[in-house]
Amino acid sequence: MEILESSEAFVESDGNLEFSHTKIILKGDSEYHYALTHRRFRGTCEIDPSALNCIPIRTSQIWPEFPTNFTRAPEPLLQHHYVKRPSLLDYGDTKASTEISTLVLHEAQICETLKRFPHRNIAEYFGCVVDSDRITGLCFLRYGPDLARIVKASEPFDRQSCLEEVRLGIEHLHKLGIIHCDINPHNVYSHGNSWVIGDFDSSTAEGEALGLKAGTRGWTKDEFRFARRENDLYGMTKIEEFLRMN
């Protein structure tokens, strides 16, 4: 089997991070597997697949069937396109991670609405990347670094303009009856001198119960159970706080 990717996991112990295990994703002829091992490797060339306890990944839990009324991404994909694909490294870690196809299909549904009602401060969506009648990724315009990275790099930018454009993006979503539910600096992307909101896998119709993915810890409240405008407004206040402190 071919090794596609691997990642080390760490756990906190007495205030320190300690190595826990290595997770490995493998591909056979037409099937995928994952394996966990307590060994560490300098590179994938050191990994012997025959020595691993490989656990099958059900591809139907990763890539949903493509609804014929959805938009197909342009072919061929060009340099200005960015494809968001589900990470197989997440598979099996949580309940949500074994239902990735549900998250992918849900985000595609949200993006289909956003495609019909575009806005300059919302990431531009081109359609679904399809292989063997299954959605393997969602195609967007390629943007610049996210707000978190720009702040970390101490790059200069108009902070007030950034906040105003994020507000306009949130207002547009709310007018469409969509609550983003994951407003944080990692989901705000630079686009020249402008800013856009992206990453819609937590987004939910206003008033509905939150889904499998319901925001990022530290940027939302644990007591949020339904998609309300206050969820996004709270995220907005956290971004304002983040910019004041950095």
Salt bridges, closest charged atoms under 4 A:
GLU8 OE1 - ARG40 NH2 2.82
GLU46 OE2 - ARG42 NH2 3.04
ASP93 OD1 - LYS23 NZ 2.98
GLU99 OE2 - LYS95 NZ 2.73
GLU107 OE1 - LYS84 NZ 2.96
ASP146 OD2 - HIS186 ND1 3.95
GLU164 OE1 - ARG167 NH1 3.75
GLU165 OE1 - ARG120 NH1 3.70
ASP182 OD2 - LYS213 NZ 3.57
ASP199 OD1 - LYS84 NZ 2.60
ASP201 OD2 - LYS84 NZ 3.46
ASP201 OD1 - LYS213 NZ 3.31
GLU206 OE2 - ARG229 NE 3.17
ASP222 OD1 - ARG217 NH1 3.90
ASP232 OD2 - HIS174 NE2 2.82
GLU240 OE2 - ARG167 NH2 2.46
